[in-house]
Amino acid sequence: MMPALAPLPQISVRDLAIGYGEVPILEDLTFDIERGSVFIIMGASGCGKSTLLRHLIGLSEPLRGEIRYGDRVLTGAAPTERADILRDGGVLFQGSALWSALTVEDNVALPLEQLTGLGAAEARALARLKLGLVGLAGAEQLYPSQLSGGMQKRAGLARAIALDPETLFLDEPSAGLDPLSARRLDDLILELRDTLGVTVVIVTHELASIFAIGTNAIFLDAATRSILARGDPATLRDTSASPQIRGFLTRSPEVAP
């Protein structure tokens, strides 16, 4: 009997170079994001974390290299194939990016109405279900300005999971939240990972979140324009020989966050 093949990573990145114009800010990026993991992209300010995320979600084209979702190649894909690949991802941007003139329910229902065959009533019913999953049942008719910062993040998460993605991309999800709200958001992210079976990719410099929910990580370095280290965040903190990584993960003055 032939041995079973190992499952493909959720996302594979090979020899990626990214930047602006022809000037690379990160090069030789090679890593895998395993299915069901909470994968952390971390590093000091200005190292290219959010820029890398933009490339992973198809908002920017790399200078060279390959991004693969399972067995499908995103980089260089035809527009229809590219759109189909990206349908498998949901995104929570830093500022939640909610439409201020729409209610919370309308914000979540909008992608369902535009990108599926659901009618308005079905889309709204599903939107209410997604809002319930993130603890916002009863807040459907509120506007973003009527929500607390933590509630806005939850509403953004509800919209990110509206289309039942296989991967959730979160850009600084805890930014601007008090410690208790940030911890609740971390707990919600883990709950969604376990309940929906999604893979989570997070850009963050929040240590509490990194250690509480991260299962794997890469540390980006602006000086070398590459990945300085990879692995479990707690293991990197405790065993890394790099003063930059130790400084970042212990908040010592060796490196600024």
C-alpha positions in Angstrom: 0.0 0.0 0.0 1.3 3.4 -1.0 1.9 5.8 2.0 -0.7 8.6 2.3 0.5 11.9 1.0 0.9 14.7 3.5 -1.8 17.3 3.2 -0.8 20.4 1.3 -0.2 23.6 3.4 -3.0 26.1 3.4 -0.6 28.6 1.9 2.9 28.2 0.5 5.3 31.0 -0.2 8.4 30.4 -2.3 11.3 32.8 -3.0 9.0 35.8 -2.7 10.3 39.3 -3.2 8.0 42.3 -2.5 8.4 46.0 -2.6 7.4 49.2 -4.2 8.3 49.8 -7.9 11.5 47.8 -8.5 12.9 48.3 -5.0 12.5 45.2 -2.7 11.8 45.7 1.0 11.7 41.9 1.6 13.3 39.1 -0.4 13.8 35.4 -0.4 10.7 34.7 1.6 9.9 31.0 1.8 7.4 29.6 4.4 4.3 27.5 4.8 1.1 28.2 6.6 -0.4 24.9 7.8 -4.1 24.2 7.8 -5.8 25.0 11.1 -2.8 27.0 12.5 -2.8 30.5 13.9 0.2 31.9 12.0 1.8 35.1 13.3 3.6 37.6 11.0 5.7 39.7 13.4 8.6 42.1 13.5 9.6 45.7 14.4 7.7 48.6 12.9 8.6 49.2 9.2 9.8 45.7 8.5 7.0 45.0 5.9 4.4 43.0 7.9 1.4 44.6 6.4 3.0 44.8 3.0 3.5 41.0 3.1 -0.2 40.6 4.1 -1.3 42.7 1.1 0.5 40.3 -1.2 -0.9 37.2 0.5 -4.5 38.6 -0.1 -3.8 39.6 -3.7 -3.9 43.4 -3.2 -0.3 43.7 -4.5 1.8 41.8 -7.0 5.3 40.5 -5.9 8.4 41.4 -7.7 9.1 37.7 -8.1 8.3 34.4 -6.4 5.2 32.4 -5.9 2.2 32.3 -3.5 0.2 29.1 -3.6 -3.1 28.4 -2.0 -3.2 24.6 -1.7 -2.5 23.4 -5.2 -3.5 26.7 -6.9 -1.0 29.4 -7.8 -2.2 32.9 -7.0 0.7 34.8 -8.5 0.2 35.4 -12.2 -3.2 33.7 -12.2 -5.8 34.9 -14.7 -8.4 37.3 -13.3 -11.2 34.7 -13.0 -8.9 32.1 -11.4 -7.4 34.8 -9.1 -10.9 35.9 -7.9 -11.9 32.3 -7.3 -8.8 31.6 -5.2 -9.3 34.8 -3.2 -12.9 33.9 -2.4 -11.4 31.4 0.1 -10.0 34.2 2.2 -11.7 36.7 4.6 -10.0 39.8 5.8 -10.2 42.0 8.9 -8.4 45.3 8.2 -6.8 47.4 11.0 -9.6 49.9 11.2 -12.3 47.2 10.6 -13.2 49.1 7.4 -16.9 49.0 8.1 -19.2 51.2 5.9 -20.3 54.0 8.2 -23.6 54.6 6.4 -24.7 51.0 6.7 -25.9 49.1 9.8 -23.9 46.2 11.1 -26.3 43.8 9.5 -26.0 45.6 6.2 -22.2 45.5 6.4 -22.2 41.7 6.8 -25.0 41.1 4.3 -23.4 43.2 1.5 -20.8 40.6 0.3 -23.4 37.9 0.6 -25.8 39.8 -1.7 -23.1 40.7 -4.2 -21.1 37.5 -4.4 -23.6 34.7 -3.9 -26.9 33.7 -5.4 -28.7 34.5 -2.1 -31.7 36.8 -2.1 -31.8 39.8 0.2 -33.9 38.0 2.9 -31.6 35.0 2.9 -28.4 37.1 3.0 -29.7 39.1 6.0 -30.7 35.9 7.8 -27.2 34.6 7.3 -25.7 37.9 8.3 -27.5 37.7 11.6 -26.2 34.2 12.1 -22.6 35.4 11.5 -23.1 38.3 13.9 -24.4 35.8 16.5 -21.2 33.8 16.1 -19.1 36.8 17.1 -21.3 37.8 20.0 -23.2 40.7 18.4 -26.7 39.3 18.4 -29.0 42.2 19.1 -26.7 44.8 17.6 -27.7 44.2 14.0 -29.4 47.5 13.5 -26.7 49.6 15.1 -24.3 51.7 13.0 -20.5 51.4 13.3 -20.3 54.8 15.1 -22.6 53.3 17.8 -20.2 50.4 18.5 -17.3 50.2 20.9 -13.9 49.5 19.5 -14.1 45.8 20.5 -17.6 45.6 18.9 -16.3 47.1 15.7 -13.6 44.4 15.5 -16.3 41.7 16.1 -18.4 43.2 13.3 -15.4 43.2 11.0 -14.8 39.6 11.9 -18.5 38.7 11.1 -18.1 40.2 7.7 -14.7 38.5 7.2 -16.4 35.1 7.8 -19.6 35.9 5.8 -18.5 33.8 2.8 -17.2 30.9 4.9 -13.6 31.4 4.1 -10.9 28.7 4.6 -8.4 31.4 5.7 -8.8 34.5 7.9 -6.3 37.3 7.5 -6.2 39.8 10.4 -4.2 43.0 10.3 -3.4 44.2 13.8 -6.8 43.0 15.2 -6.0 44.1 18.8 -4.7 47.6 17.9 -6.5 50.3 20.0 -8.2 47.8 22.3 -7.9 47.7 26.1 -6.2 44.5 27.5 -9.6 42.9 28.4 -11.2 43.6 25.0 -8.0 42.3 23.3 -8.1 39.1 25.3 -11.8 38.6 24.5 -11.0 39.1 20.8 -8.1 36.5 21.1 -10.6 34.0 22.6 -13.1 34.7 19.8 -10.4 34.1 17.1 -9.6 30.7 18.6 -13.3 29.9 18.9 -13.8 30.7 15.3 -10.7 28.7 14.3 -12.1 25.7 16.1 -15.7 26.1 15.2 -15.3 26.9 11.5 -12.1 25.0 10.9 -10.3 28.1 9.4 -6.7 28.9 9.2 -5.8 32.2 10.8 -3.0 34.6 9.6 -2.3 37.5 11.9 -0.1 40.6 11.5 0.5 41.8 15.1 3.1 43.2 17.5 0.9 42.6 20.6 2.8 40.2 22.8 -0.2 39.0 24.8 -1.9 37.9 21.5 1.3 36.4 20.0 1.8 34.1 23.0 -1.9 33.4 23.7 -3.0 32.2 20.3 0.0 31.9 18.0 1.0 28.3 16.9 3.7 29.3 14.4 5.4 32.6 13.4 7.9 34.3 11.2 10.0 37.3 12.3 10.6 39.8 9.6 13.8 41.9 9.7 14.1 45.2 7.9 17.9 45.2 8.0 18.4 41.9 6.2 15.1 42.3 4.2 14.3 38.7 5.0 12.9 36.3 7.6 15.2 36.3 10.6 13.5 33.4 12.4 10.5 31.1 12.3 8.8 28.8 14.7 6.6 28.7 17.9 6.7 32.3 19.4 7.3 31.1 23.0 10.2 28.9 21.8 11.7 31.8 19.8 11.5 34.0 22.9 13.1 31.4 25.2 15.8 30.0 22.9 16.7 32.4 20.1 20.3 33.6 20.0 19.2 36.8 18.2 19.1 39.9 20.4 16.6 41.5 18.0 14.1 38.6 18.5 14.7 38.4 22.3 14.3 42.1 22.5 11.1 42.1 20.6 9.5 39.2 22.4 10.5 40.4 25.9 10.0 44.1 25.2 13.6 44.9 26.3 15.2 48.0 24.8 17.3 45.9 22.4 14.7 46.5 19.7 11.6 48.8 19.4 8.3 47.2 18.6 
